[in-house]
Amino acid sequence: MANDYRAERRIEGYFLQQTFGLGQRVYLTGAIRFDAASPFYDNINQDRNWQRYLKASGSYQLSEEKFWKDGRLVRHPRRRTGSC
């Protein structure tokens, strides 16, 4: 007779993100993500079993500047940088 082995597995994740616009030229974004998975931990409910990932980024809309108003080749250029 074969033995059945069953294990309950859980994966949980939460993600929060907010973007702020300053004068339709500068945009700042911040985010945080929390992840936990039961195959890697004995008890998923303990605080130390959660992984945290932070994200920050910013962008600058060049097409809103006076010197770019006649841009024909690229109409909406944006300079973007970020960190994870």
N, C-alpha and C positions, 0 to 999 in steps of 0.2 A: 504494500500500500504506500503510495506516495505521500510525502508530507507537504502540506501547503504552507508557504511562508508569505505573509502579507505584512507590509509596513506602511504606515500612514506617512505620507510626505507632504510637506507644505512649503510653498514659496510665497513670500509676501514682499511687496515693494510699494513705496510711496514716492511721489514726485511732486515738487512744488517749484513753480517758476513765476517770476514777475519781470516785466519789461517796463522801463520808464523812458519816456521821450522828453527831450529838452529842446524846445524851440524848433521842432521838425528837422533838426540837424544831427543831434547827438542822441543815441539810444544806448541805454545801459540795461543789461539783463543779468539777473542773478537766479540761481537755481540750486536746489539741494535734493538729493535722492537717497532714500534709505532702502536697503535690501537685506533680506534674510532668507535662508533656505534650510529646511530641516535635514536634508541629507548630510550637511556639513556640521551640524550642531546637535547635541543631545536634547537641548531644550530651547526652542526658538523664541520663547517668551522672555528670556533673560536679556537684559540690556546689552551685555557685552557681545552678544551674537549678531548684532546688527552692524552692517557696514554703512558708512556715510560717504557720499561723493558730493563735492561742491563744484559749482561751475560759475564763472563770471565772464562776461563778454561785453564789449562795447563796439559801437559802429558810428561812423560819421558819414552823413549823406552829402557828398560833394556837389550833387546837382542843385542844392539849395544855395550855393555860393554864387555871387555875381559873376565871377570869372568863368563859370561853367554854364551859364544860361544859354549860350549858343552851341552847346555840345551836340554835334550831329552824329558822330560815330557811336558814342555811348551816351544814352540819354539819362540814365539813373545810376551813376557809379556810386559805390559805397565802399568805404574802407572799414574792415572789420578785424577785430582781434579778440582772442579769448583764451581762457585758461581752465583746465579741468583738474 
